[in-house]
Amino acid sequence: MAQDGPLTGIKVIDLTKLAPGPFCTMILGDLGAEVTKIEEPGAPTGRRAQQAGSAGLQAPGGGFGGSPFNALNRNTQSVSINLKSGPGKEIFRRLVQRADVLVEEYRPGVMQRLGFSWEALQLRNPRLIYCAVTGYGQNGPYRDLVGHDLNYIATAGVLSLLGRPGQPPTIPHNLIADYAGGGMHGAIGVLAALVAREKTGRGQYVDISMLDGSLALLVQSFATFFAGGQLPKRGETMLDGAIPNYNVYLTKDEKFITIGSLEPWFFANLCRALGREDYIEHEFNREKHPEIQRFLAQTFRTKTRDEWFDLLSKTDICVGKMLTLAEVPDDPQVKARQMIVELDGPDGLKVRQIGVSVKLSDTPGSIRTLAPQLGQHTDEVLTNLGYAKEEIERWRADGSIR
């Protein structure tokens, strides 16, 4: 049996569907929280059906692509409730009374229309921590605008920095606003509110904006801009490919090696390893950069990626292999850190997932269960809430629950 995590005993209600919210509750669940996911009964309809059927979007009761092993829903119980029905509202309010945290990612105003505003829920449970993850936050002129990761990182200025000179911006998947700006900041906000509750005895509202979170990731970039007033241009700074010693290079086997030798001593080590000590004094000589870049590009084509890594990693040089997702699980550092784990699924299946990234010495996180099927825990949770079997059966018959 897994050891108790730091959040063991914390009860989380999860009203989320798409990436940022489930990533937030996945982090909390990995750290030991008891996460109860509220899902709509029945087959998807309307926009929900369109989302569920779209490639890469989350389907009900099993997550992305309908897989019952969706990592974002691991360590989670699934309760299927119609929040628009009378019994559904009653069940939800009783869940809230016993919960520590609620996480939702509806558009602003939706929870109020359902009768579950922060003010109303706080009256029932003053210790409740209510976390709302939205694109632009709960106030401001963009509050009600729809959007996705790409829109938020564009508004934050992140997108303007990504890519090569003279080329359109590079779209970086949905990692920045959804996962880092929204989900991870949501988890940080909840954890901070839990600590504060130990001091005050009160819960609070956690307003997470994916725009805000994306802006926060640019803290160093904006500090530099505010200090000097010079607008950074895409592909023309030392951290996005403008210099030869912080760049990617194609190797003999059509793979890529990454060089990050920014500091003078690392650059000097690189030059010595490649037999060009004459370049050491020219690290900051922009006129010499094209020549150094050509030399590095030609040189790295003479060996395979792994040959270069084996050679340069032994000489105190900032070097790394660009791995594909197929290669990552076999990387020895990833294995040593247990960042790819194999879990037991139903019928003897083995399921691989990303491991727990936060390593705690006394109360480590864990993956205790795979993602549930839709409504898998409805009866169990409602029974624990004190509802009789007859009530549960009646509500199932009228479609209030599944």
BELRA-V719439 format. One record per pair of residues at least 24 apart in sequence whose ideal C-beta (glycine too) atoms are under 7 Angstrom apart, sorted by the first residue. I is the first residue (numbers start at 1). J is the second residue. Records with the same first field share a line. If there is no record, write none. Layout:
I=J, J
//
This chain:
2=366, 368
3=364, 366
4=32, 363
5=31, 32, 363, 364, 365, 366
6=31, 32, 360, 363
7=31, 32, 33
8=32
10=34, 100, 101, 194
11=98, 99, 100
12=36, 99, 100, 101, 103
13=38, 95, 96, 99, 102
14=38, 76, 103
15=102, 103, 104
16=103, 104, 105
17=58
18=58, 105
19=174, 178, 179, 183
20=105, 133, 178, 179, 182, 183, 186, 210
21=103, 105, 133, 183
22=72, 73
23=72, 179, 183
24=103, 133, 183, 186, 187
25=103
26=71, 72, 74
27=187
28=187, 190
29=74, 75, 76
30=75, 356, 365, 366, 367
31=358, 365
32=365
35=75, 76, 77
36=77, 79, 95, 381
37=73, 76, 77, 78, 79
38=79, 81, 92
39=78, 80, 374, 375
40=80, 82
41=80, 82, 375, 399, 401, 402
42=402
60=374
61=373, 374, 375
62=371, 373, 374
63=371
68=370, 371, 373
69=345, 351, 370, 371
70=371
71=353, 354
73=371, 372
74=353, 367, 369, 370, 371
75=367, 368, 369
76=371, 372
77=372, 377, 381
78=372, 373, 374, 375, 376, 377
79=375, 377, 378, 381
80=374, 375, 378, 401, 402
81=401
82=399, 400
83=114
85=400
87=395, 400
88=400
89=115
91=382, 385
92=116
93=124
94=385
95=385
96=121, 124, 125, 128
97=124, 125
99=125, 128
100=127, 129
101=129, 131, 190
102=128, 130, 131
103=131, 133, 186
104=132
105=133, 134
107=134, 144
108=134, 138, 143, 144
118=205
122=203
126=202, 203
127=197, 201, 202, 203
128=203
129=190, 193, 194, 197, 203, 204, 206
130=203, 205, 206
131=186, 189, 190, 206, 208
132=207, 208
133=182, 186, 208
134=209
135=209, 210, 211
136=209, 211
137=207, 209, 211, 212
138=207
149=174, 176, 177, 178
152=177, 181, 210, 211, 214
153=177, 214
155=211
156=211, 214, 215, 218
157=218
158=214, 217, 218
160=234
161=221, 232, 234, 240
162=234
163=234, 235
164=235, 241
165=233, 234, 235, 236
169=234
176=214, 217
177=210, 213, 214
178=210
180=213, 217
181=210, 213, 214, 217
182=208, 210, 213
185=213
238=262
243=289
244=289, 292, 293, 296
245=270, 283
248=322
249=296, 297, 300
250=300, 301
251=300, 301, 303, 304, 305, 308
252=301, 302, 303, 304
253=304, 305
255=305, 322
256=305, 322
257=300, 305, 308, 309, 319, 321
258=319, 320, 322
259=318, 319
260=318
261=317, 318
266=317, 318
269=315, 316, 317
270=317
273=312, 315, 317
274=299
341=367
343=367, 370
345=370
374=402
375=402
378=402
//
